[in-house]
Amino acid sequence: MTVPEAPLERTENGLVPSGEGWFVLNSREARWRRREGRGYSLPFEGPIDFPQIGIALFVLAPGEPIGMYHWEANQEDFLVLSGEALLLVEGEERPLRPWDFVHCPPGVNHMIVGAGDGPCVVLGVGAREEQEGEWGRYTVDEVAQRHGAGVEQETSDAEQAYARFPDSVSTAYRDGWLRD
């Protein structure tokens, strides 16, 4: 059996896979998302989500979180590629620098926030195994709230957790985000 190559569609903000199959996509040519207050992200997926794992690049300015503090029913992992970040995990803070790897087994409360004097780049990978019941929860945590990555009330509703942030908008890659 031969798996076909997925077509890449050119949009005004960059390339995006537009079908199923294998593909090669350079991050500098891809369509990114601007997430006001949460930096930039590149989810690599197109209109079709990857069914087994989610994978994304994040470019965060100091103080910008990838998302809101939460736990998931599946594992999530992160690799800091450049710059400095801060891991919020189980109510604690841990500084991160390039090549630090973070493993979060199911049930671990966590979030990553940009730190230092400039932007950081983080690769995030999360399992998408079939789940019965709850995917996870956004939990109340004083440390996460102090860093702008915490909810005021526990919820499993992403809309509620991210209500204070505007919707993401598509954007093109900007020179300097990713080093050679």
N, C-alpha and C positions, 0 to 999 in steps of 0.2 A: 504494500500500500504506500502510495506517495502522498504526502501532505502538501497541499499547494501553498504558495507564498501569498500572504495577505497583501492586498493593495494598500498603498499609502496615499492618502488624500491630502492635497495641499489646501490649506485654509489661509485666511489673511494673517493668521498668527503662527503658522507653522504646520508641519506634517502631523497627521494622525492616522493610525491604522483604521481602515474602513471595512474590514471583513475578517473572517476567521483564517487561521493559518499562521505559519512562521513569518517573521519579519526581522529586519535590521533597521533600527531607527537611531540616528545620532541625536543625543539630548539637546545639542545646540540648534538643531533644525526642527525640533518637535514643538508642538503647541503646549504651552505652559498655562498655569492658572495663577492669577493674582488673588490672594485671599487677604483682604484688608485686615491688618492687625495680626495676621498669621503667616506672613511671608508669601513665598512662591512655591508652587508644587508642580511636579510633572508626574502624572499617574501612569504613563506609558500605554494605558488602555485606550481604546477608541469607543465606539458605540457598543462594542461587545466587551463585557467584563471578563477578566481571566477567572475561570471557575475554581481553580485550586489555590492560587496565591494572589495577593495584592502586592504590588511593588511600586514604589514612588520615590522620587528625589524631592528633597525639600531644601530651599534656600531661605534661611531665617536671619533677620537682623537681631541684634541683642534685644532681649525681652519678648520676642515673638515666639509663641508656642506652635508646635505642629498642630495641636488640637487641644481638646479639653481632657483633663485628668480622668482616667477611666480604667476599667479592667475589661478583658474580653474572654470569651469561652475558648478561644484559640490562641496559640502563641503569636507573639509579635517580636521582631528583632530589628535592631537599628545599628548602623555603622556610620560613625562620624568620618567624613572624607576630608573635610578641611574646616578650619576655624575652631571656635570653642562653643560648647553647649553645656546645658545644665540638665541632668536627669532628675526628675521628681519621681521618687519611687517609694511606695509604702510609707508616705509621710516624711521622707528624708530627701535631702539634696545631695547629688553627687556630681562634681565637675567632670566634664568630658572634653577630650582633646582628639586631634586626628588619629584615626585608626582604633579608637575605643569602640568595642562591640558591646551592645546591650542585648541581653536575652531576657524576654519576659514570658515565662510560662503562663498557661491559662490561669486567670484569677489574680494576677499581679496588677495592682494599681500603679499607673505610670503616666508620664508625659515628658516630652523633651522641649526645652526652651532655648532659643539662641542666647549666647552669652559672649563675653569678651568685648573687644573693641571694633569688631567688624562682622560681616556675615559668616555663617557657617553653612556647610552643605552636609546633609544627612540622607543616607539611603535607608528607607523603611521597607520591611517585608512582613506581611501578615498572612497566616494560614486562613483558608476559607473552607474548612471542612464543613460538611453538613452538620447542623446543630439542631438539637431538640430543645425547645424552650428559648430562654433568653440568650441573646448574642453577647451581652455584657451590660455594664452600667457606668454612668458618669457619677462618681462619688464625691461627696463633700470632703474637702481636705484643706486645712488652713495654709499649709505650705503652697499648694497649688493655687489657692486664691490669692496669696501674696504675690505670685508671679503672673497673675492674669490668666491662669490656665485652669481655674476651678469653678465649679457650679455652686450656686447658693443652695440648691435643693437637689437631692439625689433623683436621678431619672434615667430611663433607658431610651428616651426620646431625643434623637439628635437635633431635631428642630428646636426643641426647648433648650438644649445644652448650648447651641450655637446662636441663639436668638439675638445676642448683642452684636454679632458680626454680620456685615453685609454679605450678600451672595458672592461667590467666586466669579471672576470674569476671565475670559481667555486673553492671553497675552503672548507675545513672541519672546524668545530668549533674549536676554540682554548681555552684551559682552562683559566679561569679568566674573560672572557667577561661578563658572566652572573653570578650574585650572587645567592646564595641559598635563 
